[in-house]
Amino acid sequence: MVENVEPNEWGVCEEDDKKEFLTHMKKFSQDLHEAVDTLSGVVELQKLDCRFEAEARATGKQPSDACVKHCQGLVDSWMKVIDQYVSDWNESEERRPEPTEEGPLSELEHWRQTQRILTGISEQIKGPGCTTVLNLLHAAKLSNSADKDSIGSFLSSWKKKEGDLTEKPHVLLSLI
């Protein structure tokens, strides 16, 4: 759009200033597209079943056993997704599609895509849907449930996996 501005519409702008502005505008546009790609949720995490939404809204109540099992299943599926992209991120060659070109640019694009996926997963986990599931599990752990020890160890496993997830995008950003 800016590239199509007529020469007389730039006013007294110097040619070097015009080029610099267009360069910055192009970079901004690329960054914006990458942010949209990241937020578009390249990988979609499973969400809480609507049958349990009423329990999620009920504060101070212990979630039902069925709700706790459902939430554990969700978190378990999230951990598997994270494992798929994080645990063996160095060996990601198996998942990597054949590049159209060999060289540093295709390598850079691969790691950018990996970083987008990890950031997208991380953003979903911070969102209200995932937070609700985790809050239900914490409520079950705090209750007088017979399963509170197993829920506690399950949540500890989740915390470790979540830590792995938040660490990797930062490492990738330093590489990119």
C-alpha positions in Angstrom: 0.0 0.0 0.0 2.7 2.5 1.0 4.8 1.3 -2.0 2.1 2.5 -4.3 2.2 6.1 -3.1 2.7 8.5 -6.0 6.1 10.4 -6.0 4.3 13.7 -5.7 2.5 12.5 -2.5 5.8 12.1 -0.6 6.2 15.8 -0.5 9.7 17.0 0.3 10.9 13.6 1.6 14.4 12.7 0.5 14.8 9.5 -1.5 17.0 7.9 1.3 14.4 8.7 3.9 11.7 7.2 1.7 13.8 4.0 1.2 14.5 3.8 5.0 10.8 4.3 5.8 9.8 1.6 3.3 12.4 -0.8 4.7 11.1 -0.3 8.2 7.5 -0.6 7.1 8.2 -3.9 5.3 10.0 -5.3 8.4 7.0 -4.2 10.6 4.6 -5.9 8.2 6.6 -9.1 8.3 6.8 -9.0 12.1 3.0 -8.4 12.3 2.3 -11.4 10.0 4.6 -13.6 12.1 2.7 -12.5 15.3 -0.6 -13.3 13.6 0.7 -16.7 12.6 1.8 -17.4 16.1 -1.5 -16.3 17.7 -3.5 -18.2 15.1 -2.7 -21.4 17.1 -0.8 -23.6 14.7 -1.3 -26.4 17.2 -4.7 -26.4 19.0 -4.8 -27.8 22.5 -7.9 -29.7 23.6 -10.4 -27.7 25.6 -12.6 -28.4 28.6 -15.8 -30.3 27.7 -18.9 -28.2 28.0 -20.4 -30.7 30.4 -17.9 -29.5 33.0 -18.2 -25.7 32.5 -20.7 -25.3 35.3 -18.3 -26.9 37.7 -15.6 -24.6 36.5 -17.7 -21.6 37.2 -18.7 -22.8 40.7 -16.1 -21.3 43.0 -15.3 -23.0 46.3 -16.8 -26.4 45.3 -14.9 -29.6 44.9 -15.0 -30.8 41.2 -16.6 -34.1 40.6 -14.5 -37.2 40.0 -15.6 -37.2 36.3 -14.5 -33.6 35.9 -11.1 -34.3 37.6 -10.5 -37.3 35.3 -11.5 -35.2 32.3 -9.1 -32.4 33.3 -6.3 -34.9 33.9 -6.9 -36.3 30.5 -6.7 -32.8 29.0 -3.5 -31.9 30.8 -2.0 -35.3 29.8 -2.8 -34.6 26.1 -1.2 -31.2 26.5 1.9 -32.8 27.9 2.0 -35.2 24.9 1.8 -32.2 22.5 4.5 -30.4 24.4 6.7 -33.5 24.3 6.1 -33.8 20.6 7.6 -30.3 20.0 9.9 -29.8 23.0 11.5 -33.0 24.4 13.3 -33.9 21.3 13.5 -30.5 19.6 17.1 -31.2 18.7 16.0 -34.3 16.8 13.2 -32.6 15.0 14.6 -33.6 11.6 11.9 -36.4 11.5 9.1 -33.9 11.6 10.8 -31.4 9.3 9.4 -31.2 5.8 11.8 -31.4 3.0 13.0 -27.8 2.4 12.5 -26.3 -1.0 16.0 -25.0 -0.8 19.0 -26.1 1.2 20.9 -23.6 3.2 20.8 -21.2 6.1 17.6 -19.6 5.1 15.6 -22.8 5.2 17.2 -23.7 8.5 16.3 -20.3 9.9 12.7 -20.7 8.7 12.5 -24.2 10.3 13.5 -22.8 13.7 11.2 -19.8 13.3 8.3 -22.2 12.6 9.2 -24.3 15.7 9.4 -21.1 17.8 6.0 -20.0 16.5 4.5 -23.4 17.4 6.0 -23.3 20.9 4.9 -19.8 21.5 1.4 -20.6 20.3 1.1 -23.5 22.7 2.5 -21.3 25.5 -0.1 -18.6 24.8 -2.9 -21.1 24.8 -1.7 -22.4 28.2 -1.8 -18.9 29.6 -5.3 -18.4 28.3 -8.5 -18.8 30.3 -9.5 -22.3 28.9 -6.3 -24.0 30.1 -6.1 -21.9 33.3 -9.6 -23.1 34.2 -8.7 -26.7 33.8 -5.6 -26.3 35.9 -7.6 -24.4 38.6 -10.1 -27.3 38.7 -7.2 -29.7 39.3 -5.8 -27.5 42.0 -9.2 -27.3 43.7 -9.4 -31.1 43.6 -5.9 -31.3 45.1 -6.9 -29.0 48.0 -10.0 -30.9 48.8 -10.2 -33.9 51.1 -10.2 -36.2 48.1 -8.5 -39.6 48.4 -6.7 -38.8 45.1 -5.2 -35.5 46.3 -1.7 -37.1 46.5 -1.8 -38.5 42.9 -3.3 -35.2 41.7 -0.4 -33.3 43.4 2.2 -35.5 41.7 0.4 -35.1 38.4 0.4 -31.3 38.8 4.1 -31.4 39.6 4.7 -33.3 36.4 2.7 -30.6 34.6 4.8 -27.8 36.2 8.0 -29.4 34.9 6.6 -29.9 31.4 5.3 -26.3 31.4 8.8 -25.1 32.5 10.3 -27.0 29.6 7.8 -25.3 27.2 8.5 -21.8 28.5 12.3 -22.3 28.3 12.6 -23.5 24.7 11.1 -20.5 22.9 13.6 -18.2 24.7 16.5 -20.5 23.6 15.2 -20.4 20.0 14.8 -16.7 20.0 18.5 -16.4 20.9 19.3 -18.6 18.0 17.1 -16.7 15.5 
